[in-house]
Amino acid sequence: MDRAPSFATKARAAAQALRALFEPTPLQRNEHLSARFGAEIWLKREDLSPVRSYKLRGAFNAMRKRVPDQRHFVCASAGNHAQGMAFACRHFGVRGTIFMPVTTPQQKIGKTRSFGGEAVEIVLTGDYFDQTLAAAEAHCAAHGAAFLSPFDDDDVIEGQASVGVEILEQLGRAPDLVILPVGGGGLSAGVTRYLAEAAPATGFRFVEPAGGASLAAALAAGAPVTLPRVNSFVDGAAVARIGARTFAALARTDPAHVLIAPEDRICITMLEMLNGEGIVLEPAGALALDVLPGLQGDIAGRTVVCVTSGGNFDFERLPEVKERAMRHAGRKKYFILRMPQRPGALREFLSMLGPDDDIARFEYLKKSARNFGSVLIGIETSDQANFAALAARLDAAGMGWRDITGDEALAEFLI
């Protein structure tokens, strides 16, 4: 009796089939990071795939197994999955209907359309992803189309596992550690399942954004749970609920190996890679690199592969990334000052600023008070310690102030 092929065998077949679309994405030793952390740091550059993310792998693998029986595919996505499916639809010459929220940036819509060409139809519906997903599922039921999940699909997981296949082939040996970003879990489930068979001594670390830690929540509960709130900044990994199939592959993960990356800190990593290495990463693509400083003691002298999962970054977001990075580094703060309404008060305040303190925002908020007015002020400086010195000078002068940098409600409204 013939035995079913192992997962590793199927992952290798998926990797081989992908060669009809593109060569393996580069595995590059990064000299700067290797020297900084005293380890061999390799980057698996999924940001250099034809659609600038690994999502093409899973979409292609799922589609190749269903064509020619299925000729119409549907997905709901505002990002990389949409682009991967569009590319695969054009390759196979099948019809694709891609549902995207009305709020999707035109840059993403345009890229999806360019990858799919005449093969895909883009339907904009719903203000929120759940509404978009419901519309896509209803369309599938009405038209007998195949729904292509971005992660919770066995064939998609198998396709993403091709990343692991390429890592072993390109490195020529098993790495000591692989660091993987986690959103819905398709990439991490596929790579871990493959390497568990092909390189069982390799360890893993998984990285989630603080505002979308669905794997950590599932491990704590023992089953997938829906997060009550998701921060969408890391849009490629901000998933409210990890997939059932993906969690089945990750359920035995040590919770201590699931690392949480604050969104603002990720911005620092993105800027470091852009300015220092010339590598453009989207927030999700920087997750695996963001946790390296916290692992320095564990990775010294070891071979570590970080999967840079995507590079679909809209440069219109760069000012926001820089803003978040400076705030997290403690080099930019926002204050509300209670300014006396008398001649020379503003001049006195300005004299309190240090030589490296730069005013980045100034807005006078006086409304009805006769003796005092409020000023919203943003200050950038070269060293976060300068803010302690400024606060001492303000207190000594009796000038009331409030630091609102960490107040989410006020910051969202005022900044």
HELIX and SHEET records of a PDB file:
HELIX    1   1 PHE A    7  LEU A   18  1                                  12    
HELIX    2   2 GLU A   31  PHE A   37  1                                   7    
HELIX    3   3 GLU A   46  LEU A   48  5                                   3    
HELIX    4   4 LYS A   55  ARG A   64  1                                  10    
HELIX    5   5 ASN A   80  PHE A   92  1                                  13    
HELIX    6   6 GLN A  106  GLY A  116  1                                  11    
HELIX    7   7 GLY A  117  ALA A  119  5                                   3    
HELIX    8   8 PHE A  129  HIS A  143  1                                  15    
HELIX    9   9 ASP A  154  GLN A  160  1                                   7    
HELIX   10  10 SER A  162  LEU A  171  1                                  10    
HELIX   11  11 GLY A  186  ALA A  198  1                                  13    
HELIX   12  12 ALA A  210  GLY A  212  5                                   3    
HELIX   13  13 SER A  214  ALA A  221  1                                   8    
HELIX   14  14 ALA A  244  LEU A  250  1                                   7    
HELIX   15  15 PRO A  255  HIS A  257  5                                   3    
HELIX   16  16 GLU A  263  GLU A  272  1                                  10    
HELIX   17  17 MET A  273  GLU A  277  3                                   5    
HELIX   18  18 ALA A  284  ALA A  286  5                                   3    
HELIX   19  19 LEU A  287  ASP A  290  1                                   4    
HELIX   20  20 LEU A  292  LEU A  295  5                                   4    
HELIX   21  21 GLN A  296  ILE A  299  1                                   4    
HELIX   22  22 PHE A  315  ARG A  317  5                                   3    
HELIX   23  23 LEU A  318  HIS A  328  1                                  11    
HELIX   24  24 ALA A  345  MET A  352  1                                   8    
HELIX   25  25 ALA A  385  ALA A  396  1                                  12    
HELIX   26  26 GLU A  408  LEU A  414  1                                   7    
SHEET    1   A 6 LEU A  27  ARG A  29  0                                        
SHEET    2   A 6 GLU A  40  ARG A  45 -1                                        
SHEET    3   A 6 THR A 303  THR A 308  1                                        
SHEET    4   A 6 LEU A 177  PRO A 181  1                                        
SHEET    5   A 6 GLY A 203  PRO A 209  1                                        
SHEET    6   A 6 VAL A 258  ALA A 261  1                                        
SHEET    1   B 4 VAL A 120  LEU A 124  0                                        
SHEET    2   B 4 ARG A  95  MET A 100  1                                        
SHEET    3   B 4 HIS A  72  ALA A  76  1                                        
SHEET    4   B 4 ALA A 146  PHE A 147  1                                        
SHEET    1   C 4 ASP A 358  TYR A 364  0                                        
SHEET    2   C 4 PHE A 372  GLU A 380 -1                                        
SHEET    3   C 4 LYS A 332  PRO A 340 -1                                        
SHEET    4   C 4 GLY A 400  ASP A 403 -1                                        
END                                                                             
